[in-house]
Amino acid sequence: MRRFGYMAALLSWFLLAVAALVSEAAGRQRRRLSLTEDDVSCWGTVSLRSRLPPSTGPEPGDLAAGFKVPTLDGEFSYEPGAFGGPVVLHAFTNKSGFLECLWSSDSSLSSLVNGLPDSTQVLFMSFDDSAVSDALWMKEQVQRAATLSKKEVLSRLHFCPVPVFSLGNWIPGVFYSWGCTEPKCGLSQAVFTSSGWKMPIIIKRLDARYDWLKAHWGPASYPLIDAGDGCELSPSVKGAVVWVSEGNCSFFTKVHSMAKSNASGVLVYALPGNPLQDMNCVGDECDTELGIPAAMVHQEPLVAQELRFGKLINVSFQKTPSPNYFFIINQHGALAEMGLFLYPTFKFINWQVQWFEFNADLQTQLRNPAHVVSVFDKVQMQGERGAVATVDLPLGLLDFDTLELDASLSCPGRRDLSCAHWDHTVQLFVCCDYLSPYCNMELGRWITAFRSSRGRASNTSQRHSSRRGIGRWLTDVSPLIPLLDSHNCTFTMKTVPWAMPWMVSLKLRFSFGNLTDDFVEKIRPFKVASLYHGGRFDKNYNKRFQPIKFSIPVSTKKVELYAVITGHGSDEHRCGEFCVTSHHFVVNAAYNNTHIFGSAGSALGCALRVKEGAVPNEYGTWLYGRGGWCPGLQVNPWRIDITKQLNISGSDFNTIIYFGLFDDRHPDPAQQPGYIIMSSFLIFYK
């Protein structure tokens, strides 16, 4: 909401008054931050106004209070529910190499302009004394990108010229108390020392892309050697960190050449006037493993001068905690963390908002009529036992033709740091009769998020489900209704026993909905026949599976193949998590029903599923496509109608056989074979 009038006029006057000081801010690149003996005579003279100590403030899940802040175009006024969509708050600082690249990269700015959902407002601020020039520069960067794309977005982007530390409301408390200390955030810095200096020189740095160079800077101090542009081998750099200029060859070539020269690491400095760039490999370059770290910095004149004169300079690397750069107010007015930006792009904002939109749609689905049975309500799941509950199911169970699992996972605390590490498989098993062949069959499967942002449970369902503090999914498992063959059933939800605890909630939603094509006659599943399970994805994988003969029960009108398949582990081909595998069910030696994990290993395979409920902005490689699953998402059943492939006469036998392939051949890994987790069934309807 924008209000014009006296305040807008006053602000315009103020901006004109300082225009002489910031007139070049809109077009210039953000300069480096460095601390040298020429700048200050002692540490105590550095301004600490933008380094306020952490303060107590609102927590994730709390409702955001209304606020007003001045912007370059008038007053931005927020009241809960006023916009009908999320509000993202971002504070810039010139001390961060990551944020410099975020705001200088054409691809990053383009993703903001072209990918920001229409429902979203963004308020941009600055932590620094230079907030006026920062606001002008940020707006100019967005205007340039919007002009190139010919898209109107500025009406939803608001630029505040008042430093965060002068806002006088609750916003600074969130930025500072939700601080940023994780390995992929905070202030990454290079520290240069020399025997002739009274003080170190500290400059910001931007490390190479996390999934390209997996080596990290250690705590040691390294000698620094100038290696020109770094495009050729240089035997003299052994054991040193090399100082190389950008240009003349790719980042890969520089790092590869220096790694072969036995350097300990690479610092690429930007040429004068150029911003820091996101150092990454391209195409086939990414297949070459490089064992040293690299980062980009601005050219520091004193360092360059001393190296030219042959002076000995040492460099070390540090990470300084910082305020958080982002948080968000969701469409219901609740505060939420934004999770982790793995590399400098505004796409992470877009993914977060897409996830809120998914949750809004989920709330709509949950309002549909259903008979709801609560199984778990924020029960801790951990250890060999997991979470176990025995519940009574509704009378007339067989009258329902739809069963959905309303499942959620959350963390014990309100912040990211309370969340379980790593992504693990969560399975739901059911047993309604210990003598039944259906006892302890798998009813549902999910994958935990990779330590993504989580929070406490809320008092209202809307705030609870649409907050980043929880992952919640609705999975249709209607074909498995026959597994519930008694009115009293025990449900067990569990993951690997060594995982940190998760809080689980589960509701069964029974309803009516499965109709035949003529929308008159209802059909329901009445029998389930278990088929195949997975195992180690090695040379003996397919030898375990033999053809299964089966006949069709009388009165059957439809037969469905139903399977839940996920690939895990990593051999030399990255199978089965990150390799493309295919899973084949051949019926009557004639019909090959194939399920292919075509997005496995792709750079954004799981990021593209945020709209389906994949929790965004997790840690690690959450964006990559996987073998049938994504971190922070349910595993959807694969269902194929095979009725026309069968001999329906009850006196005739049918056959089915399963096998799994990698790259169209039987798996034969040389080391550390992965594994397939599979539940597969034939479902008979009448």
C-alpha positions in Angstrom: 0.0 0.0 0.0 1.4 3.4 -1.0 0.4 6.7 0.5 1.5 10.0 -1.1 1.2 13.5 0.1 3.2 15.4 2.6 5.5 12.6 3.6 6.2 11.7 0.0 7.1 15.3 -0.8 9.3 15.6 2.3 11.1 12.4 1.3 11.6 13.6 -2.2 13.1 16.8 -0.8 15.4 14.7 1.4 16.5 12.6 -1.6 17.3 15.7 -3.6 19.3 17.1 -0.8 21.6 14.1 -0.8 21.6 13.6 -4.6 25.0 15.2 -4.9 26.4 12.5 -2.6 24.7 9.5 -4.3 24.2 10.6 -8.0 26.4 7.9 -9.3 25.0 5.2 -7.0 22.3 4.0 -9.4 24.8 3.1 -12.1 27.8 2.0 -10.2 28.8 -1.5 -9.0 28.9 -2.0 -5.3 32.4 -1.5 -4.0 34.4 -3.8 -1.8 34.6 -3.4 2.0 38.1 -3.6 3.3 39.7 -2.6 6.6 43.3 -1.4 6.6 45.6 0.7 8.7 45.1 3.6 6.2 41.3 3.6 6.9 41.3 3.5 10.7 43.9 4.0 13.4 42.4 1.5 15.7 39.5 -1.0 15.7 37.4 1.2 18.0 36.8 3.8 15.3 34.7 1.5 13.1 31.0 2.4 13.1 29.0 -0.3 14.8 25.6 1.1 14.1 24.9 -1.6 11.5 26.2 -4.3 13.9 23.6 -4.1 16.6 23.7 -7.0 19.1 21.0 -9.6 18.8 17.8 -8.6 20.5 14.7 -10.4 21.5 12.0 -10.3 18.9 9.1 -12.3 17.3 9.7 -15.9 16.5 8.7 -18.0 13.4 5.0 -18.6 13.5 4.1 -15.4 15.4 1.7 -13.0 13.7 3.4 -10.0 12.3 2.3 -6.6 13.7 1.4 -3.8 11.3 4.1 -1.4 10.4 4.9 1.6 8.2 8.2 2.5 6.5 9.2 5.2 4.1 10.2 4.2 0.6 11.5 5.9 -2.5 8.0 6.2 -3.8 6.0 7.0 -0.7 5.0 5.2 2.5 4.7 1.4 2.6 2.0 0.4 5.1 1.5 -3.2 6.1 -1.6 -4.5 8.0 -2.3 -8.3 8.3 -4.2 -9.5 5.3 -4.0 -6.2 3.5 -2.3 -7.6 0.4 -3.8 -11.1 0.2 -0.3 -12.6 -0.4 3.1 -12.9 1.1 5.4 -10.0 1.9 9.2 -10.7 1.6 11.6 -8.5 3.6 15.2 -8.3 2.5 18.0 -6.2 3.9 21.1 -5.6 1.9 24.6 -5.0 3.2 27.7 -4.0 1.1 29.7 -6.2 3.5 28.4 -9.3 1.9 30.0 -10.7 -1.3 27.0 -13.0 -1.7 24.5 -10.1 -1.7 26.7 -8.1 -4.1 26.5 -10.9 -6.6 22.8 -11.4 -5.9 22.2 -7.8 -6.9 24.7 -7.6 -9.8 23.9 -10.8 -11.6 21.7 -10.4 -14.7 20.3 -13.9 -14.3 19.5 -13.3 -10.6 17.7 -10.0 -11.3 15.9 -11.6 -14.3 14.5 -14.3 -12.1 13.1 -11.7 -9.7 11.5 -9.7 -12.4 10.1 -12.7 -14.4 9.5 -15.3 -11.7 8.1 -13.4 -8.7 4.6 -14.7 -8.2 2.0 -11.9 -8.8 0.6 -12.3 -5.2 3.9 -11.2 -3.6 5.2 -7.8 -2.3 8.9 -7.3 -1.6 10.3 -4.6 0.8 14.0 -4.0 0.2 16.1 -2.3 2.9 19.8 -1.9 3.9 21.7 -2.5 7.1 24.3 0.1 6.2 24.8 3.9 6.7 24.6 4.1 2.9 20.9 3.1 2.9 19.8 5.9 0.6 22.3 5.1 -2.1 21.7 1.4 -1.6 18.0 1.9 -2.2 18.6 3.9 -5.3 21.0 1.4 -6.6 18.8 -1.6 -6.0 15.8 0.1 -7.6 18.0 1.0 -10.7 19.1 -2.6 -10.9 15.5 -3.9 -10.9 14.4 -1.2 -13.4 17.1 -2.2 -15.8 16.1 -5.9 -15.6 12.4 -5.0 -15.9 13.1 -2.9 -19.0 15.0 -5.7 -20.7 12.2 -8.2 -20.0 9.4 -5.7 -20.7 7.5 -6.8 -17.5 5.8 -4.6 -15.0 6.9 -5.6 -11.5 8.0 -2.3 -9.8 4.5 -1.7 -8.3 5.1 -4.7 -6.0 8.7 -3.8 -5.1 9.4 -1.2 -2.5 12.8 0.4 -1.6 13.4 1.8 1.8 16.1 4.5 2.2 16.2 4.3 6.0 18.8 2.0 7.5 17.4 -1.0 9.3 18.9 0.2 12.6 16.8 3.4 12.4 13.4 1.9 11.5 12.1 2.2 15.1 9.8 -0.9 14.9 10.0 -4.7 15.4 11.7 -5.5 12.0 15.3 -5.0 13.2 14.7 -7.4 16.0 13.8 -10.2 13.6 16.8 -9.6 11.3 19.2 -9.6 14.2 17.7 -12.2 16.5 17.2 -14.6 13.5 20.9 -14.2 12.7 22.9 -16.0 10.1 25.7 -18.3 11.3 25.4 -21.4 9.1 28.2 -22.3 6.7 26.4 -21.0 3.7 25.5 -17.6 5.1 27.0 -14.9 7.3 29.9 -12.8 6.0 32.6 -14.7 4.2 35.9 -12.9 4.4 39.6 -13.2 3.3 42.1 -11.9 5.8 45.5 -10.7 4.6 48.5 -10.2 6.8 52.1 -9.1 6.3 55.0 -8.5 8.7 55.2 -4.8 7.8 51.5 -4.1 8.5 50.1 -2.9 11.8 46.7 -4.4 10.9 45.2 -7.1 8.7 43.3 -6.3 5.6 39.9 -7.9 5.6 37.8 -8.1 2.5 34.6 -9.8 1.5 34.8 -12.9 -0.6 32.3 -15.1 -2.5 33.1 -18.8 -2.5 32.7 -20.9 -5.6 29.4 -22.7 -6.1 28.8 -25.2 -3.3 28.1 -28.1 -5.6 31.1 -27.6 -7.9 34.0 -27.3 -5.5 33.4 -29.3 -2.4 36.7 -28.5 -0.7 36.5 -25.9 2.0 38.9 -23.3 3.3 40.6 -24.6 6.4 41.6 -22.6 9.5 45.3 -22.4 8.4 47.1 -19.3 7.1 48.5 -19.8 3.6 51.2 -17.9 1.7 49.7 -15.9 -1.2 51.4 -16.0 -4.6 50.5 -14.0 -7.7 49.9 -16.4 -10.6 48.8 -13.9 -13.3 45.5 -15.0 -14.9 45.9 -18.6 -13.6 45.1 -20.1 -17.0 48.4 -22.1 -17.3 50.3 -24.4 -15.0 52.6 -22.8 -12.5 54.9 -25.1 -10.5 56.0 -22.3 -8.2 52.6 -22.1 -6.4 52.8 -25.4 -4.6 51.2 -25.2 -1.2 50.1 -21.6 -1.6 46.8 -19.8 -2.3 47.1 -18.2 -5.7 46.1 -14.7 -6.5 44.8 -14.6 -10.1 42.8 -12.1 -12.2 39.5 -12.8 -13.8 39.3 -13.2 -17.6 41.3 -14.9 -20.4 39.9 -18.3 -19.5 37.0 -19.9 -17.6 36.8 -20.2 -13.8 37.1 -24.0 -14.3 40.4 -23.6 -16.3 41.9 -21.4 -13.6 41.0 -23.8 -10.8 42.0 -26.8 -12.8 45.4 -25.4 -13.7 46.1 -24.4 -10.1 44.9 -27.7 -8.7 47.3 -29.5 -11.1 50.0 -27.1 -9.9 49.4 -28.3 -6.3 48.1 -25.0 -5.1 46.1 -25.0 -1.8 43.4 -22.7 -3.2 42.5 -20.0 -5.7 41.5 -16.4 -5.1 40.2 -14.8 -8.3 40.1 -11.0 -8.1 37.6 -9.0 -10.1 38.9 -6.4 -12.5 38.3 -2.8 -11.6 34.6 -1.9 -11.8 33.4 -5.4 -12.1 31.2 -7.1 -9.5 31.9 -10.4 -7.8 30.6 -13.3 -9.8 29.1 -16.7 -9.0 32.0 -19.0 -9.8 30.7 -22.2 -11.3 31.5 -24.9 -13.8 29.7 -25.3 -17.2 28.6 -28.4 -19.0 31.2 -31.2 -19.1 33.6 -29.2 -16.9 31.4 -30.3 -13.9 32.4 -33.9 -14.4 36.0 -33.2 -13.4 36.6 -33.5 -9.6 38.7 -30.6 -8.3 40.1 -30.9 -4.8 40.9 -27.3 -3.8 38.6 -24.4 -2.8 38.3 -21.2 -4.7 36.6 -17.8 -4.1 36.2 -14.4 -5.8 37.3 -11.1 -4.2 37.8 -7.5 -5.3 41.3 -6.5 -6.2 42.8 -5.0 -3.0 45.4 -2.4 -4.2 47.7 -2.8 -1.2 47.8 -6.6 -1.6 48.4 -6.3 -5.4 51.2 -3.8 -4.8 53.0 -5.8 -2.1 52.8 -8.9 -4.3 54.4 -7.0 -7.2 57.2 -5.9 -5.0 57.8 -9.5 -3.8 56.6 -9.0 -0.3 55.5 -12.0 1.7 51.7 -12.0 2.3 49.7 -14.6 4.1 46.0 -15.1 3.7 43.4 -16.9 5.9 39.7 -17.3 5.7 36.9 -16.6 8.2 33.2 -16.5 8.5 31.7 -13.7 10.6 28.1 -14.2 11.8 25.7 -11.6 10.4 22.0 -10.6 10.8 19.6 -12.6 8.6 19.2 -11.1 5.2 15.6 -12.3 4.5 12.4 -13.2 6.2 8.8 -13.4 5.0 5.3 -12.8 6.2 3.0 -15.3 4.7 -0.5 -14.7 3.3 -2.0 -15.4 6.8 0.2 -12.8 8.5 2.6 -15.2 10.2 6.3 -14.7 10.3 8.5 -17.4 8.6 12.1 -18.0 7.9 13.3 -18.1 4.3 15.7 -21.0 4.6 19.0 -21.1 2.9 20.0 -19.4 -0.4 22.5 -21.9 -1.8 23.8 -19.5 -4.4 23.2 -15.9 -5.3 19.8 -15.8 -7.1 16.4 -14.4 -6.4 14.9 -17.8 -7.5 15.0 -18.8 -3.8 12.4 -16.1 -3.1 10.2 -17.3 -5.9 10.4 -20.9 -4.7 9.5 -19.9 -1.1 6.4 -18.1 -2.4 5.4 -21.0 -4.6 5.4 -23.2 -1.6 3.1 -20.8 0.3 0.8 -21.0 -2.7 0.9 -24.8 -2.6 -0.1 -24.7 1.0 -3.0 -22.3 0.3 -4.3 -24.8 -2.3 -3.8 -27.6 0.2 -6.0 -25.7 2.7 -8.7 -25.6 0.0 -8.5 -29.3 -0.5 -8.7 -30.0 3.2 -12.0 -28.1 3.3 -13.6 -30.8 1.1 -16.1 -33.1 3.0 -14.4 -36.2 4.5 -14.7 -38.5 7.5 -11.4 -37.7 9.3 -9.6 -40.1 11.7 -6.7 -38.7 13.7 -3.8 -41.1 14.0 -0.9 -39.0 15.3 -1.1 -35.4 16.6 2.4 -33.9 16.9 3.9 -37.2 18.2 7.6 -37.6 18.4 9.0 -40.1 15.8 12.4 -41.5 16.7 14.3 -44.8 17.2 13.5 -48.3 16.2 9.9 -48.0 17.3 9.0 -44.8 15.6 5.5 -43.4 16.2 2.8 -46.1 16.9 -0.9 -45.7 17.4 -4.0 -48.0 17.4 -7.2 -46.3 16.3 -10.8 -47.3 15.5 -11.9 -46.8 11.9 -15.4 -45.7 10.8 -18.2 -48.2 10.4 -19.2 -48.8 6.9 -15.5 -48.4 5.8 -16.1 -50.2 2.5 -18.7 -47.6 1.5 -15.9 -45.1 1.0 -13.9 -45.2 -2.3 -11.3 -42.5 -1.5 -8.6 -42.5 1.2 -6.1 -39.7 1.5 -3.2 -39.4 4.0 -3.0 -35.9 5.5 0.6 -36.1 6.9 2.9 -33.4 8.3 6.4 -33.4 9.7 7.8 -30.6 11.9 10.8 -30.0 14.2 10.9 -30.0 18.0 11.8 -26.3 18.1 10.9 -23.1 16.2 14.1 -22.5 14.3 16.1 -24.3 11.6 18.7 -25.5 14.1 16.3 -27.7 15.9 15.5 -29.7 12.7 16.9 -33.2 12.0 19.9 -33.4 9.7 19.8 -35.2 6.4 17.0 -36.4 4.3 15.5 -39.8 5.3 12.7 -42.0 4.1 9.6 -42.1 6.3 7.3 -45.0 5.9 3.8 -45.7 7.2 2.8 -49.3 7.9 -0.6 -50.6 8.9 -1.8 -53.8 10.5 -5.5 -54.4 11.2 -5.3 -58.2 11.7 -2.1 -59.9 12.7 -3.2 -63.0 10.9 -4.0 -61.2 7.7 -1.6 -61.3 4.7 -2.1 -57.5 4.6 -0.5 -57.0 8.1 2.4 -54.4 8.1 2.2 -53.5 4.5 3.3 -50.0 3.5 0.5 -47.5 3.2 2.5 -44.3 2.5 6.0 -42.9 2.1 7.6 -39.5 2.5 11.1 -38.0 2.6 12.1 -35.7 5.3 13.5 -32.3 4.4 17.2 -31.7 4.4 17.4 -29.6 7.6 15.1 -27.0 6.2 13.4 -24.2 8.1 10.9 -25.4 10.7 8.9 -23.9 13.5 6.5 -24.7 16.3 2.9 -25.7 15.8 0.4 -23.0 15.6 -3.0 -22.5 17.3 -4.8 -22.2 14.0 -4.7 -24.6 11.1 -4.2 -21.9 8.5 -1.1 -20.5 10.1 0.1 -24.0 10.9 -0.1 -25.4 7.4 1.1 -22.5 5.3 4.0 -21.5 7.5 7.5 -22.5 6.5 7.6 -24.2 10.0 6.1 -27.4 8.7 5.8 -29.6 5.7 2.3 -31.0 5.0 1.1 -33.2 2.2 -2.1 -34.9 1.0 -1.5 -38.2 -0.7 -4.2 -40.3 -2.4 -3.8 -44.0 -1.5 -7.4 -45.0 -2.3 -6.4 -48.3 -4.0 -5.0 -49.5 -0.7 -8.3 -49.3 1.2 -8.5 -53.1 1.3 -5.5 -53.1 3.6 -7.8 -51.8 6.3 -9.5 -55.1 6.8 -10.7 -54.5 10.3 -12.2 -51.7 12.3 -9.3 -51.5 14.7 -5.9 -50.9 13.1 -2.3 -50.2 14.3 -0.3 -47.6 12.4 3.5 -47.3 12.6 5.3 -44.3 11.1 9.1 -44.6 11.2 12.4 -43.6 9.7 16.0 -44.7 10.3 16.5 -45.2 14.0 19.6 -43.0 14.2 17.9 -39.9 12.9 17.1 -36.9 15.1 13.5 -36.7 16.2 10.7 -35.4 14.0 7.2 -34.4 15.2 4.6 -36.2 13.1 0.9 -35.7 12.5 -1.3 -38.0 10.5 -5.0 -38.0 9.6 -6.9 -40.4 7.5 -9.5 -38.8 5.2 -12.2 -41.1 4.0 -14.6 -39.7 1.3 -16.4 -40.5 -1.9 -15.0 -39.6 -5.3 -13.9 -42.5 -7.5 -16.4 -42.8 -10.4 -16.2 -44.7 -13.6 -16.1 -42.8 -16.9 -19.9 -42.7 -17.2 -20.1 -41.0 -13.7 -22.9 -43.4 -12.7 -21.5 -46.6 -11.5 -19.1 -46.5 -8.6 -16.2 -49.0 -8.5 -14.1 -49.7 -5.4 -10.9 -51.7 -4.7 -11.8 -54.9 -3.0 -8.5 -56.9 -3.2 -4.8 -56.2 -3.1 -2.1 -58.6 -4.2 1.4 -57.9 -3.2 4.0 -58.1 -6.0 7.7 -57.2 -5.7 10.0 -55.3 -3.3 13.3 -53.7 -4.1 16.8 -54.4 -2.8 20.5 -53.7 -3.5 20.8 -52.3 -7.0 23.7 -54.5 -8.1 24.4 -57.1 -10.7 22.1 -59.6 -8.8 19.2 -57.2 -8.5 17.1 -58.6 -11.3 18.0 -62.2 -10.5 15.8 -61.9 -7.4 12.6 -61.5 -9.3 10.6 -64.3 -10.8 7.4 -64.2 -12.8 4.2 -64.2 -10.8 1.1 -66.0 -12.0 -2.3 -64.7 -11.0 -6.0 -65.1 -12.0 -8.7 -62.4 -12.0 -11.3 -62.7 -9.2 -14.9 -63.0 -10.4 -16.8 -59.7 -10.7 -13.6 -57.7 -11.3 -14.1 -54.7 -13.5 -10.7 -53.1 -13.3 -7.2 -54.1 -12.5 -4.5 -51.5 -11.6 -0.8 -51.7 -11.2 0.2 -49.7 -8.1 3.8 -49.1 -7.1 5.8 -46.8 -4.8 9.5 -46.8 -5.9 12.4 -44.7 -4.7 16.2 -45.0 -5.5 18.8 -44.3 -2.8 22.6 -44.6 -2.3 25.4 -43.7 -4.7 27.7 -46.0 -6.7 30.1 -44.7 -9.3 27.2 -43.8 -11.5 25.4 -42.1 -8.5 22.8 -44.8 -8.4 20.2 -45.1 -7.2 19.6 -41.5 -5.9 21.0 -39.4 -8.7 21.0 -41.7 -11.8 18.2 -42.3 -14.3 16.7 -45.7 -13.7 13.7 -47.4 -15.3 11.4 -49.9 -13.7 9.5 -52.3 -15.8 6.5 -54.5 -15.1 5.8 -56.8 -18.1 2.3 -58.3 -18.3 1.7 -61.5 -20.1 5.1 -61.2 -21.9 3.6 -58.5 -24.1 2.9 -55.3 -22.3 5.9 -53.4 -20.8 4.7 -50.9 -18.3 7.6 -48.6 -17.5 8.3 -46.0 -14.9 11.4 -43.8 -15.6 13.0 -41.4 -13.2 14.0 -39.1 -15.9 14.8 -36.0 -13.8 17.2 -37.8 -11.5 20.4 -35.9 -11.3 19.1 -32.8 -13.0 20.1 -29.5 -11.6 16.6 -28.3 -10.7 14.5 -31.5 -10.7 13.2 -31.1 -7.1 13.1 -27.3 -7.2 10.6 -27.6 -10.0 8.4 -29.7 -7.7 8.0 -27.0 -5.0 4.6 -26.3 -6.5 3.7 -29.9 -5.6 4.8 -29.4 -2.0 8.5 -30.0 -2.0 9.9 -27.9 0.9 12.1 -25.2 -0.6 15.4 -23.6 0.5 16.7 -26.6 2.4 20.3 -27.3 3.0 22.5 -29.4 0.8 21.6 -30.4 -2.8 17.8 -30.3 -2.3 17.3 -28.7 -5.7 18.6 -31.8 -7.6 16.2 -34.3 -9.1 16.2 -37.7 -7.5 15.2 -41.3 -8.2 11.5 -41.0 -7.6 11.6 -38.6 -4.6 12.5 -35.2 -3.4 13.6 -34.0 0.1 10.6 -32.6 2.0 7.9 -34.2 -0.2 5.5 -37.2 -0.3 6.3 -40.1 -2.7 3.4 -40.3 -5.1 2.2 -43.7 -6.0 2.6 -44.8 -9.7 -0.7 -46.2 -11.0 -1.4 -47.8 -14.4 -4.7 -49.4 -15.5 -3.7 -52.7 -17.0 -7.2 -54.2 -17.4 -6.9 -54.4 -21.2 -3.6 -56.2 -20.9 -5.1 -59.2 -19.0 -7.1 -62.3 -19.7 -10.2 -61.4 -17.6 -11.7 -64.9 -17.6 -11.4 -66.3 -14.1 -10.1 -69.6 -15.4 -7.1 -68.1 -17.3 -3.8 -67.3 -15.6 -1.9 -64.1 -16.2 1.8 -63.4 -15.6 3.7 -60.3 -14.5 7.5 -59.9 -14.1 9.5 -56.9 -12.8 13.0 -55.8 -13.6 15.0 -52.5 -13.1 17.6 -51.0 -15.4 20.2 -48.3 -15.4 21.0 -46.7 -18.7 18.9 -49.4 -20.5 21.0 -52.2 -19.0 21.1 -54.4 -16.0 22.9 -52.7 -13.1 26.5 -53.7 -12.5 28.2 -51.2 -10.2 31.9 -51.7 -9.4 31.5 -50.3 -5.9 29.0 -49.2 -3.2 25.8 -50.2 -4.9 22.7 -48.2 -4.2 19.4 -49.7 -3.4 15.7 -49.5 -4.4 12.8 -49.3 -1.9 9.7 -50.6 -3.5 6.2 -51.7 -2.6 4.1 -52.9 -5.6 0.6 -54.3 -5.8 -2.1 -55.4 -8.1 -5.4 -53.7 -7.2 -8.7 -55.3 -8.1 -11.8 -53.2 -8.4 -15.5 -54.2 -8.6 
